[in-house]
Amino acid sequence: MVPADEYKIPYHRQYLLVTSKRIGTHPTLISKLFYPKKCQTKPYFMPNLNLTYFLKQQFYELNRKDRIVKDFLEKADAKDVLIKAFNSERLNEGINETRLFSFINENLSPSKPDLIKYFEESVEEDVALLFIDISSFSKTIKGYSNKMIKDYLDSYYKDIIPIIYENGGEIEKLMGDGIICVFGKPFLNLTSPEYVYKAETCAEAAIKQFYKTNKNVKVAIHKGTINYYKVPGEHYGEYTIIGQPLTDLYRLESVSIQNSLNFYAGASYDKLGWTKSIFNEDEVIGKNIRIGKLQEVDYSEIRIIQFRGFN
């Protein structure tokens, strides 16, 4: 990963920039190869998986399985760059099709990790999802310069990202202060409710970490069946998740309370009950809150858990 400042790329793009050191590509050169002049400012977005491994390496550490998948994605990126460049007819005329694809097959055809197959085969799994974000983020940064926002988010990521990985989560989306993370297979080889416990410990740690700071967080938790999914086509190869639980989670976050773990009353997570939770009833406070009808969501009430001394 090339530091963003080296190429004067806006800070919010730095985690999303694709480069390939293996074939010596430069982000500006890539842009010139694949886009007409009027489109040369179009950013390169990394597939979500590639982004998560960069974040994990930057703020935590990669294990052996992580490195295998990361290596596969890097080689796949390099292969796509060459194919797109050849198809755009902007490569040197001396590089013919036979020579190009011979190079690709010899050097850039890694074996496919099982985790990648999860996405390409759209495997269905029951998982726990967390949506962690800073309460009143827009209000907090109002009047901040871009440098101040950068420093604020740097400090936030430095603390929150290790908490997620230490508890077995994987980042699915990072959207400024908002982070969606997944707990379950294939990242955690656990069954229910064990992977839910991991999500709960992560939520508790996040809430307590930022309590009474200028980064108080709210955490939405939801459980359900999703499908892993790879967006088709060569121009935006995103690895992500799809399913109703994700829609429910977005809606839940919009009505969540700060310094609290928020969940829908009557949802699958709620039905696990106190007999299947890591929380001690003497150490938490539970509340019910009525909510208005949320678009595309069947729930009309949320429940929150707050931690004594952190509410």
C-alpha positions in Angstrom: 0.0 0.0 0.0 1.4 3.4 -1.0 0.9 6.2 1.4 -1.8 8.5 0.2 0.1 11.7 0.9 2.9 10.7 -1.5 0.5 11.2 -4.4 -1.6 14.0 -2.8 -4.7 11.8 -2.7 -7.4 13.0 -0.3 -7.2 11.2 3.0 -10.6 9.6 2.8 -9.4 7.7 -0.3 -6.2 6.3 1.3 -7.7 3.1 2.5 -9.5 2.6 -0.8 -6.6 3.1 -3.2 -5.6 0.1 -5.4 -1.9 -0.3 -6.3 0.1 -3.3 -7.3 3.7 -3.2 -6.3 4.2 -6.6 -8.0 3.9 -5.1 -11.5 5.0 -1.6 -10.5 1.8 0.2 -11.2 1.2 3.8 -10.1 -2.4 5.0 -9.3 -2.1 7.9 -11.8 -0.7 5.6 -14.5 -3.5 3.1 -13.9 -6.0 5.9 -14.3 -4.5 7.0 -17.6 -4.6 3.4 -18.9 -8.2 2.7 -18.2 -10.1 6.0 -18.3 -10.4 8.7 -20.9 -9.0 12.1 -19.8 -12.3 13.5 -18.6 -12.6 10.5 -16.2 -9.1 10.3 -14.9 -10.1 11.4 -11.4 -12.3 8.3 -10.9 -11.1 6.5 -7.7 -10.1 2.9 -7.5 -12.1 1.1 -4.8 -10.6 -2.0 -3.3 -12.8 -5.0 -2.8 -14.1 -5.1 0.8 -12.0 -8.1 1.7 -8.8 -6.4 0.4 -9.7 -3.4 2.4 -10.2 -5.4 5.6 -6.8 -7.1 5.3 -5.1 -3.8 4.8 -6.8 -2.4 7.9 -6.1 -5.5 9.9 -2.4 -5.4 8.9 -2.2 -1.7 9.7 -3.9 -1.7 13.1 -3.7 -5.3 14.3 -1.9 -8.3 12.7 -2.4 -10.9 10.0 -2.5 -14.6 10.7 -1.4 -17.3 8.2 -4.9 -17.7 6.7 -5.2 -13.9 6.3 -1.9 -13.8 4.4 -3.0 -16.5 2.1 -6.2 -14.7 1.1 -4.5 -11.3 1.0 -1.8 -12.8 -1.4 -4.6 -14.2 -3.6 -6.4 -10.9 -3.8 -3.2 -9.0 -4.6 -2.4 -11.3 -7.5 -6.0 -11.2 -8.7 -5.8 -7.4 -8.7 -2.6 -7.4 -10.7 -4.1 -9.9 -13.1 -7.1 -7.7 -13.6 -4.9 -4.6 -14.2 -3.1 -6.4 -17.0 -6.2 -7.7 -18.6 -8.0 -4.4 -18.5 -4.9 -2.6 -19.9 -4.7 -5.1 -22.8 -8.4 -4.8 -23.6 -8.1 -1.1 -23.6 -5.6 -1.3 -26.4 -3.3 1.1 -24.5 -0.4 -1.3 -24.0 2.6 -1.4 -26.2 1.8 -3.0 -29.5 4.7 -5.4 -29.0 2.8 -7.1 -26.2 0.5 -9.5 -28.1 -2.3 -11.6 -26.6 -0.3 -14.8 -26.4 2.6 -13.3 -24.5 0.3 -11.4 -22.1 -1.8 -14.4 -21.1 1.3 -16.6 -20.8 2.7 -14.1 -18.3 -0.6 -14.0 -16.4 -0.9 -17.8 -16.2 2.7 -18.3 -15.2 2.9 -15.5 -12.6 -0.5 -14.4 -11.5 -2.7 -17.4 -11.2 -2.8 -18.3 -7.5 -4.8 -21.2 -6.1 -8.2 -20.0 -4.8 -8.6 -20.0 -1.0 -11.7 -21.6 0.5 -12.8 -18.2 1.9 -13.0 -16.7 -1.6 -15.3 -19.5 -2.6 -17.7 -18.5 0.1 -18.2 -15.2 -1.8 -18.2 -16.6 -5.3 -20.6 -19.4 -4.5 -22.8 -17.1 -2.4 -22.7 -19.3 0.7 -25.5 -18.8 3.2 -24.5 -18.5 6.9 -26.2 -17.4 10.1 -24.0 -14.7 11.7 -24.1 -11.9 14.2 -23.6 -8.4 12.9 -22.5 -5.2 14.7 -22.9 -1.7 13.5 -20.5 0.5 15.6 -20.5 4.3 15.1 -19.8 7.5 16.9 -22.8 9.3 18.4 -23.4 12.8 17.0 -20.4 12.4 14.7 -21.6 15.2 12.3 -22.2 17.6 15.2 -18.8 16.8 16.8 -16.7 17.5 13.7 -18.7 20.5 12.6 -16.2 23.3 12.0 -13.2 20.8 11.9 -10.6 21.3 9.2 -9.8 18.2 7.1 -6.6 17.8 9.1 -8.6 17.7 12.3 -11.0 15.2 10.9 -8.1 13.0 9.8 -6.5 13.1 13.3 -9.9 12.4 14.9 -10.5 9.3 12.8 -6.9 8.1 13.1 -7.3 8.1 16.8 -10.7 6.3 16.6 -9.4 3.6 14.2 -6.3 3.0 16.3 -8.6 2.0 19.2 -11.7 0.5 17.6 -10.1 -1.7 14.9 -8.0 -3.8 17.3 -11.1 -4.3 19.5 -13.0 -5.8 16.6 -10.2 -8.2 15.6 -9.3 -9.2 19.1 -12.9 -10.5 19.5 -12.9 -12.4 16.3 -14.8 -10.0 14.1 -14.2 -9.1 10.5 -14.9 -5.6 9.1 -17.5 -5.8 6.3 -17.8 -2.0 5.7 -16.0 1.0 7.0 -17.8 4.3 6.3 -16.1 7.1 8.1 -17.0 6.6 11.8 -19.5 3.8 11.0 -18.2 0.2 11.0 -20.1 -2.9 10.2 -18.5 -6.1 11.3 -19.4 -9.8 11.0 -19.0 -12.6 13.6 -19.4 -16.2 12.3 -18.2 -18.5 9.6 -16.0 -18.5 7.6 -14.0 -16.1 9.8 -15.0 -17.8 13.1 -15.4 -21.5 13.2 -18.0 -21.4 15.9 -21.7 -22.2 16.2 -24.5 -20.2 17.8 -24.4 -18.8 20.4 -20.6 -18.9 20.7 -20.1 -16.4 17.8 -22.8 -14.2 19.3 -20.8 -14.1 22.6 -17.8 -12.8 20.6 -20.0 -10.0 19.1 -21.2 -9.1 22.7 -17.7 -8.9 24.1 -16.7 -6.7 21.2 -19.7 -4.4 21.7 -19.1 -4.1 25.5 -15.4 -3.3 24.9 -16.2 -0.7 22.3 -18.7 1.1 24.5 -16.4 1.1 27.5 -13.4 2.2 25.5 -15.0 5.4 24.3 -17.2 6.2 27.3 -17.0 9.9 28.4 -14.8 10.8 25.4 -15.6 12.9 22.3 -16.1 9.5 20.6 -19.0 7.9 22.6 -20.3 5.1 20.5 -23.6 3.4 20.0 -23.7 -0.3 18.9 -26.5 -2.1 17.1 -26.5 -5.9 17.1 -28.5 -8.2 14.9 -28.5 -11.9 14.1 -29.7 -13.7 11.1 -29.0 -15.5 7.8 -27.0 -13.6 5.2 -25.3 -14.6 1.9 -21.7 -13.9 1.1 -21.6 -12.2 -2.3 -19.1 -11.2 -5.0 -20.4 -8.3 -7.2 -20.2 -9.7 -10.8 -18.1 -8.0 -13.5 -14.5 -6.8 -13.7 -14.9 -3.2 -12.9 -16.0 -3.4 -9.3 -15.1 -6.8 -7.8 -16.5 -6.2 -4.3 -16.7 -9.0 -1.8 -19.6 -8.3 0.6 -22.7 -9.7 2.2 -26.4 -9.4 1.3 -29.6 -10.2 3.0 -32.5 -8.8 5.1 -30.5 -8.8 8.3 -28.2 -6.1 6.8 -31.2 -3.9 5.9 -32.5 -4.4 9.5 -29.1 -3.4 10.9 -29.0 -0.2 9.0 -32.4 0.8 10.2 -31.6 -0.2 13.8 -28.5 2.0 13.8 -30.5 5.0 12.9 -32.5 4.8 16.1 -29.8 3.5 18.4 -28.9 5.1 21.8 -25.3 6.1 22.7 -23.3 4.0 25.2 -25.7 1.2 24.6 -26.0 -2.2 22.9 -29.2 -1.9 20.8 -31.3 -4.7 19.4 -34.9 -5.3 18.1 -37.4 -6.7 20.6 -38.5 -10.1 19.4 -35.7 -10.6 16.9 -33.5 -13.7 16.8 -30.8 -12.0 19.0 -33.4 -11.1 21.6 -34.8 -14.6 21.6 -31.5 -16.0 22.7 -32.4 -14.6 26.1 -30.3 -14.1 29.3 -29.6 -17.8 29.5 -27.5 -17.5 26.4 -25.7 -14.2 27.0 -22.3 -13.4 28.5 -23.8 -10.5 30.4 -24.4 -10.7 34.2 -27.8 -9.3 35.1 -26.2 -7.5 38.1 -23.8 -5.6 35.9 -26.2 -4.3 33.2 -29.4 -2.3 32.8 -32.1 -3.2 30.3 -34.6 -0.9 28.8 -37.4 -1.1 26.2 -38.0 1.8 23.8 -40.9 2.2 21.4 -39.9 3.3 17.9 -41.8 4.5 14.9 -42.3 2.3 11.9 -39.0 1.9 10.1 -39.0 1.5 6.3 -38.7 -2.2 5.3 -38.4 -3.4 8.9 -41.1 -5.3 10.8 -40.0 -4.3 14.3 -41.7 -1.6 16.4 -39.7 -1.8 19.6 -36.0 -1.9 20.5 -34.3 -3.0 23.6 -31.0 -1.6 24.9 -28.4 -2.9 27.3 -26.3 -0.4 29.2 -23.4 -1.3 31.5 -23.5 0.0 35.1 -20.9 2.8 35.5 -20.8 3.4 31.7 -24.3 4.7 31.1 
